Amino acid sequence: MTKDDFTVQILDMKKTLYHVACGILRSEADREDAVQEAILKAWEKRDSLKNEAAFRSWVTRILVNECYDICRRSGKVIVLDELPESVAPEDTEGRELRSLIMQMDEIYRIPIIMFYIEGFSIREISEILHIPEGTVKSRLFAGRAKLRSVLGEEEEVPV
């Protein structure tokens, strides 16, 4: 991968990296550090990437590992109060939904952010988080059910 290709792809996914870091880290400084460290590590190890089509998933996995390393080093709790303002609409319902997502357990919160906000596929999330695709699907299903119950919406019954 050339320097220019790397730069273009990283610039295209900069917001995605930040949003994923928001799902794991509380501190703004930690988020920024994690993104920068992930980009640096990806640059240093770019020659080890066998399939350039998997670049997005590969860099995101590096970021997730870096976020967890920061948590271990600092002993911080992995909780986030809110997503960045650019993620959700400015209406009241959007803020309420964003707040509810951020109050969820991490095992539901991260797949929901990655799938619904960042547009990762179930397969990509599975690879990034090192969990089976079925687990990703069940966490998304359970997360949606939790959100529906908190919002007081009825579960859809197939006809």
C-alpha positions, 0 to 999 in steps of 0.5 A: 500500500502506497503512502498516498493510498494509506492517507486517502483511506485513513482520511475517509474513515477518520470520523468512523475511527473517532465514533468507535473510540467514543463507544469505548472511551470516556475521555476526549483526550483518550479518544484522540490518543487512541485514534492517533496511536491506531493510525500510527500502528496501522502505518507501521504495520501496513505491509502486513495487511494481506488484503487491501479490501479489508483495510477498514476492518483492519484499522478499526480492529487496531483502534479497538485494541488500542482503546482497550489498552488505554483502559487497562493502563489507566484502569478507567471504566468503559462508559460513555455519556454521549456521542459527538453531536455530529452523529445524531440529529438535533431533535429531542428524539435523536438525543433521547435515543443517543442517550439510551444507546450510550447507557447500554452495556458495552456488549450491545453498545459497540455493535449498535454503533458500528452497525447502525451509525458507522455502517459496518457489516455483521461480518466486519463487526465479527472480525473486528470484535473477534466474535462469531457472526451469530453473536453479533446478530444476537447482540444487535437483536438484544440491543434493539429489544432493550431500546424498544422496551425502554422507549415503550414500543411494542415488539413487531410480530410477524404476520 
